[in-house]
Amino acid sequence: MNWFIDCITKNYANFNGRARRKEYWMFILFYIILTFITIIIDKMIGSPLAITAILVLALFLPSLAVTVRRLHDTSKSGWWILLQFIPYIGGIIILVFCVMDSTPGSNQYGENPKGL
């Protein structure tokens, strides 16, 4: 939970530095959980996904920022995130990059967040 809170507070729109796999995947996990909860609430109150839309808009920048920092951790430029606009294959490539281990030591984006 702390990883998620840090992403939406301290690192809300921080595109600099590196993000460990744990930080990225914990953010994604809580994002998915919150999305399911808001979908259920929307269905219960009869709303056409209004609360879910607010959540998605509120978390757009933090999700973009943590993904860019995750790409930095694998020594990739943040511009690689534009691959998501390529149907099917783009999202798969970004997924593979986000699953990859960190670049050992420091890279052009900063020190290894693992401390190795």
HELIX and SHEET records of a PDB file:
HELIX    1   1 ASN A    2  ILE A    8  1                                   7    
HELIX    2   2 ARG A   21  ILE A   45  1                                  25    
HELIX    3   3 ALA A   50  ALA A   58  1                                   9    
HELIX    4   4 PHE A   60  ASP A   73  1                                  14    
HELIX    5   5 GLY A   78  PHE A   85  5                                   8    
HELIX    6   6 ILE A   89  VAL A   99  1                                  11    
END                                                                             
